[in-house]
Amino acid sequence: MKVLEIRRHSIRRAGDHLSQQGVTLARLVGQNLGPFDRVVTSTLPRAFETAIAMGFAVDEQNELFNTYGPGVEAEVPWPQPYSRYAEVLKNDGPAAKYARKLTKAYAGLMDFLAEGRSALVINHGGVVELSVAACLPDVDFTKWGDSVGYCEGARLYWNDRFFRAEELRVKM
């Protein structure tokens, strides 16, 4: 079994960079994470900085993880709970098309890992929920709560496909 942990970036100040509060939060969360064999972030500074503040070197940045764009935003504006993203994925609109790209990217990451290993992805609110819902289309997300906060996300388990997940929340 392989594990993929997907998390939202930490607290930022106005602009693209983390605030000191965000660096502190990422450090605290990072103390209890890992190890990871591969760390991938979006290309936006706040995602990259979150991984570094958590204590992990970034192996790759992927523009696909930056944002889901205006078409998806119009279909399912952030913030929404996981269950709403799962509902929207039943249509074949922009959200479903973007979600398929995310799922393919995550599957490629899992193929890269050896058995029993894990990876970390840091991206953004909306992207986290949409991608988790897409990776596990048969899961009932109604009990997963609201949209992800800073440094929150999900841990997904892989055995030739994603088959289980657990919600990751941060108590602040």
Protein Blocks (a to p, Z undefined) as FASTA:
>chain_A
ZZddddddddddehjbdcfklmmmmmmmmmmgcjdfbdcddfbfklmmmmmmnopacfbd
cfklmpgbjmlmmmmccdddfklmmmmmmpccfklmmmmmmmmmmmmmmmmpcghiacdd
dddehjlmmmmmmmmmmbcfklnopaddehiacddddehiafbdcdddddZZ
